[in-house]
Amino acid sequence: MSFRWHLPWAVLGVAVALCALPSRARADIWEDLWPLAEDSYRAGQWADCLDNVQICYDNAPKAKRGQAAVLGARCAAAKGDGGAYDVWAKRAGGALKAADRQALEARLGRTPIEKPAVRDVAKPTAAKAVKPAPAVEPTDFPADEPPDDGAAVPPDPEAAAHPGMAKVSAGEFWMGCNDRQDPDCRDDEKPGRRVTTAAFWLDVHEVTVSEYAACVTAGRCSAPNAGKTCNFGQAGRGDHPVNCVDRDQATAFCQFAGKRLPTEAEWEKAARGIDARRFPWGNQPVSCVLATWGDGPNPDGCGANGTRPVCSAKSGNSPYDLCDLAGNVMEWVSDAYTTYDAATNTWKADPGGLGVMRGGSWFATAAASLRVSARLKYAPTRGNGALGFRCATSGDAP
C-alpha cells in the first residue's frame, strides 16, 4: 500500500492552498500526515516516506521540524539517495545525533577521507610574512559536528575501556514488526512499536571458544555440553563461537568478563539500528556472504555444516559494525520470553519460564529466521549446537 497522494491535481490544489493556511490549520495537517510518514518508513516505502515527510516538514510547527528532518534523513539513507540525505541531514542539524548520523552515512557507503600528512615547513626569513591561502571548507556541517581541522584525534578513553565492543547510542528505535512492513512477521513479534534504550556497549562478535575456555580454566565457568555440533574441546575451533551453553552458563561468563547479557531490546537495536530494516545489513536477500546459515539437517547452505569463525561474513554487519547478529549461532538475551496481550496492552511473561534466543543460526534453513525481529523461545536450562551468546555493558559502566 502506498501512502503518497495519487491525485496530482488535488495535491497541486492543496499545495497552493497551504500558502494561505493559518498556523492552526498547518498544525492539523501535521497531526494528520505525520503518522502516514512514519508508517511509510516502517513499511520500507522509502519514496513515499520522502514525499510524506516533505509535506509534514512544510507544515510542521517550528518545534517539530527537526523531528521531520531526522525521519527524512533516515528515509533517504534507506533509499540510498545521498543527495536527499544531505538535504535532510542539514535541515536536521543537531536533532540528528552524531552516532545516528554516522550509522546512516555508513549505510550510504561513505567513509571518512584521510587527509594527507602536513610536513613542517620552516618559516620564511624574508621580512614580509607570506599569508597562507584561506582553507576551503564545507559550509554545511551540522551544529554538533564541527569540521575536521586536521588535528590528531586523541584516543577515545570510553572506547579504550571497552575493548572488543561497540557503542550503541541512546534513543528510540522501531522494535518488532507488522504485516505491512514485513510479510514474514510472526505473532510474537507484533505489534511493532517504538522502544527507547539507554546507551550501551555490545561485544563486536559472539563469545569464542577460546574466550570461554579462559573462564573454565579460571574455575568461573562450567564446560559446555559435548556433542557432534558443539565447538568446545574440538581442535581448530578456538575462533568459532562457543555453543551448547545454557543461559546460566552464558550469564556466568559475562559476569566473569565484567559484563552482562543484553536485554532483548538492546539486542534488536544493535542488530537493526534506527530504521525498520529486516536484516542487520538491510533488506537484501540472505546469502553466505552476509551470514552463516542454511545448513540444517541436509546441508545446502554455506557448506560449513556447522559454525564458521566469528566475523566470517562481515558484509552482513549491523549498522554498528557488529558481526553475526544474523546467523552463525543464535544468542541468549537476559529477558524471559513474553507475548503481547492486546486486551490489557501489556507484554506478559510465559508461564513456563522460557527464555529467548535471537538472531538465527547456521542451522536455519528459512531466511525469515535471520530477521532482526525474529524470536525463539527456549528453556533456559538447555543448550544446543546452534545457540551461543555475546555480552553487553551499560553505557556508563567502565
C-alpha positions as CSV (number, residue, x, y, z in Angstrom):
1,M,0.0,0.0,0.0
2,S,1.4,3.4,-0.9
3,F,0.9,6.4,1.3
4,R,1.5,9.0,-1.3
5,W,-1.4,11.0,-2.6
6,H,-2.0,9.8,-6.1
7,L,-4.3,12.7,-7.2
8,P,-1.8,15.1,-8.8
9,W,-4.3,17.9,-9.3
10,A,-5.6,17.5,-5.8
11,V,-2.1,17.7,-4.5
12,L,-1.4,20.8,-6.5
13,G,-4.5,22.4,-5.2
14,V,-3.6,21.5,-1.6
15,A,-0.1,22.8,-2.1
16,V,-1.4,26.2,-3.4
17,A,-3.9,26.4,-0.6
18,L,-1.3,25.8,2.0
19,C,0.2,29.1,1.3
20,A,-2.9,30.8,2.8
21,L,-3.4,28.4,5.7
22,P,-3.2,29.8,9.2
23,S,-0.8,28.2,11.6
24,R,-3.6,26.2,13.3
25,A,-4.6,24.6,10.0
26,R,-1.0,23.7,9.3
27,A,-0.7,22.1,12.7
28,D,-3.7,20.0,11.8
29,I,-2.1,18.9,8.6
30,W,1.0,17.9,10.6
31,E,-1.1,15.8,13.0
32,D,-2.9,14.1,10.2
33,L,0.0,13.3,7.9
34,W,2.9,12.6,10.3
35,P,1.5,9.1,11.1
36,L,1.5,8.3,7.4
37,A,5.1,9.4,7.1
38,E,6.1,7.1,10.0
39,D,4.0,4.2,8.6
40,S,5.6,4.5,5.1
41,Y,9.1,4.5,6.8
42,R,8.3,1.4,8.8
43,A,6.8,-0.3,5.7
44,G,10.0,0.3,3.8
45,Q,8.3,2.5,1.2
46,W,11.2,5.0,1.0
47,A,10.0,7.2,-1.9
48,D,6.6,7.5,-0.2
49,C,8.3,8.3,3.0
50,L,10.2,11.2,1.5
51,D,7.1,12.6,-0.2
52,N,5.1,12.4,3.1
53,V,8.0,13.9,5.1
54,Q,8.3,16.8,2.8
55,I,4.6,17.7,3.3
56,C,5.0,17.3,7.0
57,Y,8.1,19.4,7.1
58,D,6.5,22.2,5.2
59,N,3.6,22.3,7.6
60,A,5.4,21.4,10.9
61,P,5.3,23.6,13.9
62,K,8.8,25.0,14.4
63,A,9.5,22.7,17.3
64,K,8.7,19.6,15.1
65,R,10.8,20.5,12.1
66,G,13.9,18.8,13.4
67,Q,11.9,15.6,14.1
68,A,10.6,15.6,10.5
69,A,14.1,16.3,9.1
70,V,15.5,13.3,11.0
71,L,12.9,11.0,9.5
72,G,13.7,12.4,6.1
73,A,17.4,11.7,6.6
74,R,16.6,8.1,7.6
75,C,14.3,7.5,4.6
76,A,16.8,9.0,2.2
77,A,19.7,6.8,3.6
78,A,17.5,3.7,3.5
79,K,16.6,4.5,-0.1
80,G,20.3,5.1,-0.9
81,D,19.7,8.6,-2.1
82,G,22.8,10.5,-0.9
83,G,21.7,13.9,-2.3
84,A,18.4,13.8,-0.5
85,Y,20.1,12.6,2.7
86,D,22.5,15.6,2.6
87,V,19.5,18.0,2.4
88,W,17.6,16.4,5.2
89,A,20.7,15.9,7.4
90,K,21.5,19.6,7.0
91,R,17.9,20.5,7.9
92,A,18.0,18.2,10.9
93,G,21.2,19.8,12.3
94,G,21.7,18.8,15.9
95,A,18.4,16.9,16.1
96,L,20.3,14.1,14.2
97,K,22.7,12.7,16.8
98,A,26.3,12.2,15.8
99,A,26.2,8.4,16.3
100,D,23.0,8.1,14.3
101,R,24.4,10.3,11.5
102,Q,27.5,8.0,11.3
103,A,25.2,4.9,11.1
104,L,23.2,6.5,8.3
105,E,26.3,7.6,6.4
106,A,27.8,4.1,6.8
107,R,24.6,2.8,5.2
108,L,25.3,5.1,2.2
109,G,28.8,3.6,1.9
110,R,30.5,6.8,3.0
111,T,33.8,6.5,4.8
112,P,36.0,9.3,6.3
113,I,38.5,10.7,3.9
114,E,42.0,10.7,5.4
115,K,43.9,14.0,4.9
116,P,47.5,13.8,3.8
117,A,50.0,14.5,6.5
118,V,51.3,18.1,6.6
119,R,55.0,18.5,6.8
120,D,56.6,21.2,9.0
121,V,57.9,24.0,6.8
122,A,60.5,26.4,8.1
123,K,59.2,29.9,8.5
124,P,60.4,32.3,5.7
125,T,63.3,34.5,6.5
126,A,62.0,37.4,4.5
127,A,60.8,40.4,6.4
128,K,57.4,40.1,4.9
129,A,55.5,37.0,6.0
130,V,53.7,35.1,3.3
131,K,50.0,34.9,4.1
132,P,48.7,31.4,3.5
133,A,45.7,30.9,1.2
134,P,42.4,30.5,3.2
135,A,41.3,27.0,3.6
136,V,38.2,26.0,1.6
137,E,35.9,24.2,4.0
138,P,32.3,22.9,3.6
139,T,29.7,25.3,4.9
140,D,27.0,22.8,5.8
141,F,28.5,20.9,8.7
142,P,25.8,20.2,11.3
143,A,26.0,22.1,14.5
144,D,27.1,19.1,16.6
145,E,29.9,18.1,14.2
146,P,32.5,20.8,13.5
147,P,34.8,20.5,10.5
148,D,37.9,18.4,10.9
149,D,40.8,20.8,11.4
150,G,43.4,18.2,10.7
151,A,44.5,17.9,14.3
152,A,45.3,14.5,15.7
153,V,42.2,12.8,17.2
154,P,43.1,11.7,20.8
155,P,42.2,8.1,21.8
156,D,38.7,7.7,23.0
157,P,39.0,6.8,26.7
158,E,35.5,5.4,26.7
159,A,36.3,3.0,23.7
160,A,39.6,2.1,25.3
161,A,37.7,1.0,28.4
162,H,35.5,-1.3,26.3
163,P,37.9,-3.3,24.1
164,G,36.2,-5.6,21.5
165,M,32.9,-3.8,22.0
166,A,30.9,-1.2,20.0
167,K,28.8,1.6,21.5
168,V,25.1,1.8,20.7
169,S,23.8,5.2,21.3
170,A,20.8,6.0,23.5
171,G,17.5,6.8,21.8
172,E,14.4,5.4,20.2
173,F,14.2,2.6,17.6
174,W,11.5,0.5,15.9
175,M,11.1,-2.9,17.6
176,G,9.2,-5.8,16.3
177,C,7.2,-5.7,13.1
178,N,3.8,-5.7,11.5
179,D,2.3,-7.4,8.4
180,R,2.5,-4.4,6.2
181,Q,6.2,-3.8,7.0
182,D,7.3,-7.5,6.9
183,P,5.3,-10.3,5.3
184,D,7.1,-12.8,7.5
185,C,6.2,-11.1,10.7
186,R,5.1,-13.6,13.4
187,D,2.5,-13.2,16.1
188,D,5.1,-13.0,18.9
189,E,6.9,-10.1,17.1
190,K,3.7,-8.0,17.0
191,P,2.9,-5.2,17.4
192,G,5.7,-3.2,16.1
193,R,6.4,-0.3,18.5
194,R,8.7,2.4,19.4
195,V,11.2,1.5,22.2
196,T,13.8,3.7,23.8
197,T,17.1,2.3,25.2
198,A,19.8,3.9,27.2
199,A,23.3,3.9,25.7
200,F,25.1,0.6,26.0
201,W,28.1,-1.4,24.6
202,L,27.9,-4.8,22.9
203,D,30.6,-7.3,22.0
204,V,31.6,-7.0,18.4
205,H,31.4,-10.7,17.9
206,E,29.9,-13.7,19.7
207,V,31.9,-15.1,22.6
208,T,34.5,-17.6,21.2
209,V,35.6,-21.0,22.3
210,S,39.0,-19.6,23.4
211,E,37.4,-16.8,25.4
212,Y,35.1,-19.2,27.2
213,A,37.9,-21.7,27.8
214,A,39.7,-19.0,29.8
215,C,36.7,-18.8,32.1
216,V,36.6,-22.5,32.5
217,T,40.3,-22.6,33.4
218,A,39.7,-19.9,36.0
219,G,37.1,-22.0,37.6
220,R,34.3,-19.4,37.0
221,C,32.5,-21.3,34.2
222,S,31.4,-24.9,33.7
223,A,32.3,-26.7,30.4
224,P,29.6,-26.6,27.7
225,N,27.8,-29.8,26.7
226,A,29.7,-32.1,24.4
227,G,28.3,-33.3,21.0
228,K,28.9,-33.5,17.3
229,T,27.9,-29.9,16.7
230,C,29.4,-28.5,19.9
231,N,32.6,-26.5,19.4
232,F,34.2,-26.6,22.9
233,G,37.1,-29.1,23.1
234,Q,37.3,-29.5,19.3
235,A,40.6,-28.8,17.6
236,G,40.8,-25.8,15.4
237,R,37.6,-24.2,16.8
238,G,39.1,-21.6,19.1
239,D,37.9,-18.7,16.9
240,H,34.4,-20.2,16.5
241,P,31.5,-19.1,18.7
242,V,31.1,-21.2,21.8
243,N,27.8,-23.0,21.7
244,C,25.9,-25.7,23.6
245,V,25.7,-23.4,26.6
246,D,22.6,-22.7,28.7
247,R,21.6,-19.2,29.9
248,D,23.2,-19.6,33.3
249,Q,26.5,-20.5,31.7
250,A,26.3,-17.5,29.4
251,T,25.5,-15.3,32.4
252,A,28.4,-16.7,34.3
253,F,30.8,-15.9,31.5
254,C,29.6,-12.4,31.1
255,Q,30.0,-11.8,34.9
256,F,33.5,-13.2,34.7
257,A,34.2,-10.6,32.0
258,G,32.7,-7.8,34.0
259,K,29.7,-7.6,31.7
260,R,26.1,-9.0,31.4
261,L,23.8,-10.5,28.9
262,P,22.0,-7.9,26.7
263,T,18.3,-7.3,27.0
264,E,16.1,-8.3,24.1
265,A,15.5,-4.6,23.2
266,E,19.2,-3.9,23.3
267,W,20.0,-6.9,21.1
268,E,17.4,-5.8,18.5
269,K,18.5,-2.2,18.4
270,A,22.1,-3.3,17.9
271,A,21.1,-5.5,15.0
272,R,18.6,-3.1,13.4
273,G,19.8,0.4,14.1
274,I,17.4,3.3,13.8
275,D,15.5,2.1,10.8
276,A,13.0,-0.7,10.2
277,R,15.3,-3.0,8.2
278,R,14.6,-6.7,8.2
279,F,18.2,-7.9,8.5
280,P,21.3,-6.4,10.1
281,W,22.7,-5.4,6.7
282,G,19.4,-4.0,5.3
283,N,16.7,-5.7,3.2
284,Q,18.8,-7.6,0.7
285,P,18.1,-11.4,0.5
286,V,20.2,-13.6,2.7
287,S,23.4,-15.1,1.3
288,C,26.5,-16.8,2.6
289,V,28.4,-13.6,2.0
290,L,26.1,-11.9,4.5
291,A,25.5,-14.7,7.1
292,T,26.4,-18.2,8.1
293,W,23.2,-20.1,7.7
294,G,21.2,-22.7,5.7
295,D,23.0,-25.9,6.6
296,G,20.4,-27.7,8.7
297,P,20.0,-31.5,8.6
298,N,20.6,-31.6,4.9
299,P,23.5,-29.2,4.1
300,D,22.6,-26.9,1.2
301,G,23.6,-23.5,2.7
302,C,27.1,-22.2,3.3
303,G,28.7,-25.6,3.3
304,A,30.2,-25.4,6.8
305,N,27.8,-28.0,8.3
306,G,28.3,-26.0,11.5
307,T,29.6,-22.7,12.6
308,R,32.3,-20.6,10.9
309,P,34.9,-18.4,12.7
310,V,33.3,-15.3,14.1
311,C,33.1,-12.4,11.7
312,S,33.4,-14.6,8.6
313,A,30.6,-12.6,7.0
314,K,31.5,-9.0,7.7
315,S,29.4,-7.8,4.7
316,G,26.4,-8.6,6.8
317,N,27.5,-6.5,9.8
318,S,24.9,-4.4,11.6
319,P,24.8,-0.5,11.4
320,Y,27.0,-0.5,14.5
321,D,29.5,-2.8,12.7
322,L,28.7,-5.8,14.8
323,C,29.3,-9.3,13.3
324,D,27.0,-12.3,13.1
325,L,23.8,-10.8,14.5
326,A,22.2,-12.9,11.9
327,G,23.5,-16.5,11.6
328,N,26.4,-18.5,12.9
329,V,24.7,-19.1,16.3
330,M,21.5,-17.8,17.9
331,E,22.2,-15.7,21.0
332,W,20.8,-15.7,24.5
333,V,19.4,-12.5,25.9
334,S,18.6,-11.8,29.5
335,D,14.8,-11.5,29.2
336,A,12.1,-14.1,29.9
337,Y,10.0,-14.9,26.8
338,T,6.9,-12.7,26.6
339,T,3.9,-12.3,24.4
340,Y,1.6,-9.4,23.8
341,D,-1.8,-9.3,25.4
342,A,-4.0,-7.0,23.3
343,A,-6.8,-7.0,25.9
344,T,-4.5,-5.4,28.5
345,N,-2.0,-3.8,26.2
346,T,0.8,-5.4,28.1
347,W,3.6,-7.9,27.4
348,K,3.2,-11.0,29.7
349,A,5.9,-13.4,30.7
350,D,5.5,-17.0,29.5
351,P,4.1,-19.1,32.5
352,G,6.7,-21.8,31.7
353,G,9.6,-19.5,32.4
354,L,11.1,-19.8,29.0
355,G,14.0,-17.7,27.7
356,V,14.6,-16.1,24.4
357,M,17.1,-16.8,21.6
358,R,17.7,-14.2,18.9
359,G,19.5,-14.0,15.5
360,G,19.1,-17.3,13.7
361,S,22.0,-19.7,13.2
362,W,24.0,-21.9,10.8
363,F,21.2,-24.5,11.2
364,A,18.4,-22.3,9.9
365,T,17.0,-23.2,6.5
366,A,14.5,-20.4,6.4
367,A,15.8,-16.9,5.7
368,A,12.9,-15.5,7.8
369,S,14.6,-16.9,10.9
370,L,17.5,-14.5,10.4
371,R,15.3,-11.3,10.5
372,V,16.2,-8.9,13.3
373,S,12.7,-9.1,14.8
374,A,12.6,-13.0,14.8
375,R,12.4,-14.6,18.3
376,L,12.5,-18.2,19.5
377,K,11.5,-19.4,23.0
378,Y,13.7,-22.0,24.7
379,A,14.2,-23.5,28.1
380,P,17.0,-21.5,29.8
381,T,18.4,-24.7,31.3
382,R,19.2,-26.1,27.9
383,G,21.8,-25.5,25.3
384,N,22.4,-26.7,21.7
385,G,24.8,-26.5,18.8
386,A,23.0,-23.6,17.3
387,L,23.0,-21.4,20.4
388,G,25.7,-19.1,21.8
389,F,25.8,-15.6,23.2
390,R,27.6,-12.2,23.4
391,C,27.9,-9.8,26.3
392,A,26.9,-6.2,27.0
393,T,27.7,-3.4,29.4
394,S,25.7,-0.3,30.3
395,G,26.8,3.0,28.7
396,D,28.2,4.5,31.8
397,A,29.9,1.3,33.0
398,P,33.8,1.2,33.0
